[in-house]
Amino acid sequence: MGSEVKVLRFTIGLGVAVLVLLGTGACEIPFRMPAAKTTLSGYQIESGYSGGLAVVKDRKALRHGYIDAGGAVVIPARFSDARPFSEGLAAVEEDFRDGFGYIDRQGQWAIEPQFDSALPFSEGMAAVRLGDKWGFIDRSGTLQIRPRYDDAFGFSGGRARVVSEGLIGFVDRLGEWVVPPTFYKAGDFRQGRAFVCDRSLCGFIDESGRDVTPREFDDAGTFSEGLAPVRRGEKWGYLDLSGRVVIEPRFDEASEFSEGLAKVGIVKESSFDPKFGGYTGRSTFRGFIDRQGREVIGPKILDATSFVEGISVVRVPQGGLCSDCYQYRLMKRDGEFMPGRFDLASEFSGGRAVVTTADRSYVVDKKGSPIVELDHSYISDRTESWHRVTSLRYGYVDVAGAVVLSHVYASAQPFSEGLAMVEGPRERRVYPRRFIDRAGSPVVEVPQEVSRALPFTDGLSLVSNSDGKRARYGFMNRTGALVIPAQYADAAPFSEGLAAVKVSSDLSTNDWGYIDTKGAFVIPPRFKAAGSFSNGLAFVEWVSEERYIQSAVIDARGRHVVEKPFLPEVSRALFGTPSLAQFQARRSHRFGEPLVPTIDGGVHGYSDRSGKLVIRDARFIHMGLFSEGRAPVMVRDAGSVSGGSWGYIDPKGRLAISAMFTEARGFSEGLAWVRDGAGRFGAVTPSGELAIPPMWLLEVHPFCSGASRVKVNGRYGYLDQTGAFRIPPGFVRAEDFSDGLAVTGVANPARTRSRARAQSWPE
């Protein structure tokens, strides 16, 4: 349950590289998987085993089925989606059927398809979604709890964890609230206890909702084998069922107990073990403790899963010259490895695990012997996608939360310069694309030949046309006329009267330049990548004659203002096909002050417009752009090689806000989001005061029009500058406010067939 510690990984020195080569199997005889008992050609395996069966995919038909522990296809591949078995049933989706239903182990329909999403059964109940809401069915398919929750999870201990307007509560098998939805974070009931967290602190409740421990912990996990991980300050320990801390907090990470052992983590400056490998920089190394807190396997493992059926999946360096390449091994409780190194490996279930090599996948038994050989697979945990809503309708709300434009659009962009592009509502079997005003009236019809149009900036919209082979980019004015022809291989929207454009399709050529609103080149093409202008500055990159990528910050005349800037986030935002996401990424990295992060050799600091290094500090590891008179910087911890904490400096280079955060964002409307060691977000003022105390939020975004878009338990809402919800978290998708309005997305209504059936469902 411990929050992952941010790690900075640097290329290792030659001496350590030799140790890695010698210590991680580079000199071992390469492992060759023995012949499997069964070969299943044309199939790839999609999941680990559950209930004795695993999901496989027919590579030719692109359909899913199931194999048993011996590799026999027991349910033919006929499903477009298939999920693991639980309590004898599995949720599947079949083409030309109305949504998800459940099949039995013979592949027969036990519950007819009718749901937009469906979770595995637990304690005889399963959560199902219709439209945007979740309810629960029993094994006969009868809906016992009508869909009315924003999200839902399986029953555990006779209670189900559900989400309503972003907050978590618990219901019983009749759908009655046992614990009202008041928590920002919570776990399932295990051994009669569940951890719950208010805005910032955590404690434990019993099945009636009564507090059994005070909410005094900075984080907590689920009970297992009589113990639960809890965090106090920076460290994790363990609590027993009576509420007594029995293993004192001393770990940087801690997980639930499984088979008498718990995985814990310790942050070290460097560590190397001939068996498990290691790093020269700061990282978290894992080991295992017993129920008395005694070390069973020391903290020297890069990462590992909990023990299941006596086996843990352990991550080890791959070896060779790549310092960031990994493989996986299967480790027994005594710390010994089973044969083989794998690209991926699942946990064991029913004596079977799935492992993959460079070109094949295998089902192996507890001895590591291959039972089934299949085509190469990429095993992944898809449980998060089961909760995702993909069919949405979009509209616009104002800062008070009132719906200004109804949720009728198939897609919608933020307002910019008084206009926003939308698609829909449907008219004569098509979804027209047009720019609308704040009243929803169409202003500009997007021509049919335009495949993409981005928000207006400087009176022009970046658009793309396709000649059937490749996209070409130009600019459209507010009447719909293409005033700058679609003649560029790539382009960026206008900013401060200039737009970056690329002349040719050759990605290796230095041919990005800048044009004005008339289409004339102001800065001739000579860059490999070109950023947007802000405060008269833009970041550019080019390939030198020696084939090195070099960078600079230029002014509006193309003159180099700062050499060797340190702007990796800005550099990353330049690449990719022009899109709304790239448009927003470019706009999020602006030069708020004429001071630019710079690294020249070992000198770290900020340079001014003359290129002079005016702020110099060897303690800086990372540096952000200035905004509203403050810049986030990561300051090296005393005695550390690569570890540090984030704070803020002023334009003089003085530390205006102490370095004590694990993350720090830029200032916007007088506030900046920061993150503490437990993973909670809070907001600080330029003087460092906490305007919003730390909260359990999944996402935070800059303040716009006095509101910040945040995500809580899968739903978006908007906080005001005191941390109170101005608009409750009820949207599946949302964007920041722009021109006083925000795009929000809600789910499409439930399927027609399902709605008809719903007439007989209980209230």
Buried (B, 14 or more C-beta within 10 A) or exposed (E): BBBEBBEBEEEBEEEBBEBBBEBBBBEEEEEEBEEBBBBBEEBBBBBBBBBBBBBBBBBEEEBBBBBBBEBEBBBEBBBEBBBBBBBEBBBBBBEEBBBBBBBBBEBEBBBBBBBBBBBBBBBEBBBBBBBBBBBBBBBEBEBBBBBBBBBBBBBBBEBBBBBBBBBBBBBBBEBEEBBEBEBBBBBBBBBBBBBBBBBBBBBBBBBEBEEBBEBEBBBBBBBBBBBBBBBBEEBBBBBBBEBEBBBEBEBBBBBBBBBEBBBBBBBBBBBBBEBBBBBBBBBBBBBBBEBEBEEBBBBBBBBBBBBBBEBBBBBBBBBEEEBEEBBBBBBEBEBEBBBBBBBBBBBBBBBBBBBBBEEBBBBBBBEBBBBBBBBBBEBEEBEEEBBEBEEBBBBBBBBEBEEBBEBBBBBBBBBBBEBBBBBBEEEEEEEBBBBBEBEBEEBBEBBEEBEBBBBBBBEBBBBBBEEEEEBBBBBBBBEBEBBBEBEBBBBBBBBBBBBBBBBEBEEEBBBBBBBBBEBEEBBEBEBBBBBBBBBBBBBBBBBEEEEEEEBBBBBBEBEEBBBBBBBEEBBEBBEEEBEBEBBBBBBBBBBBBBBBBBBEEEEBBBBBBEBEBBBEBEBBBBBBBBBBBBBBBBBBBEEBBBBBBBBBBBBEBEBBBEBBBBBBBBBBBBBBBBBBBBBBBBBBBBEBEEBBEBBBBBEBBBBBBBBBBBBBBBBBBBBBBEBEBBBBBBBBBBBBBBBEBBBBBBBBEBBEEBEEBBEEBEE
